[in-house]
């Protein structure tokens, strides 16, 4: 499955600094096997970003 999405600017921090923002949402995520509440590892290699499902970070508190 392939998607083409736009990178937006969004303000961040007390100085409202503009930063690049990528939003991933939609039923296609569920169809790809990603569910709300799960965790993903983000790996950056040059101009490629890879998302891989993973377990919760050590020390995190699970929300029910």
Residue pairs with C-beta under 8 A, 6 or more apart in sequence:
1 28
1 31
1 32
3 28
5 22
5 23
5 24
7 20
7 21
7 22
8 20
8 21
8 22
8 23
9 18
9 19
9 20
9 21
10 18
10 19
10 21
11 17
11 18
11 19
12 18
12 19
22 49
24 51
33 53
34 40
34 51
34 53
37 63
38 53
39 53
39 54
39 55
39 56
39 57
40 51
40 52
40 53
40 54
41 51
41 52
41 53
41 54
42 49
42 50
42 51
43 49
43 50
43 52
56 62
